[in-house]
Amino acid sequence: MPLLNVFVYGHYRRKPRLPAVNDAINEDKERVAITDYNKYLEKLRAGQKGMNPFLDFMGIKLIELKDGYAQFRMPIRPEYLQGARLVQGGLIVALADEAIAHAMITRLIPTEGITTIELKSNFLAGVKNGELTATATVFKKGKSLIIGDCLVTDDKANNICRVSATFLILKQKEKKAS
């Protein structure tokens, strides 16, 4: 496993590199960075496992993906419930964050990436069973920021959570000629 220099309490320490959010698993079962979002989205649409370990782990399925729009569905499992026997709010927000990010990816050019810099959630109702659907759209893409919105509903079309997020657009630096 590659090592990273990590600054901890005034000292650099060598730590194992954890897989990045934009890592995927190649045919040899190794983690590789996603450098081509179009290929990633194509494989995700085809249902290929291992492209996004979080989606696989949570049982989240892609329902629809088009320009500036993404819809995902997640089953509610008993282990997703908190003490009051409702889905833990952070899981609902994570579902929305994934939907927003994927809607945004459809608007990126090959030299761009994204990272969340702000996210706001409004919980509208609790839910304890069935499925959740996250429907996200891109509100605005600027030169350095992209804003998205998501509404999470239950399988009875009740509004459960509204999420808005701002992502920083990461620009790939041009390589200097040697």
Secondary structure, DSSP 8 states (H G I E B T S, - for coil): --EEEEEETTEEEEEE----TTEEE-TTS-EEE---HHHHHHHHHTT-TTS-HHHHHHT-EEEEEETTEEEEEEE--GGGB-TTSSB-HHHHHHHHHHHHHHHHHTT--TTEEEEEEEEEEEE-----SSEEEEEEEEEEE-SSEEEEEEEEEETT--EEEEEEEEEEEEE-------
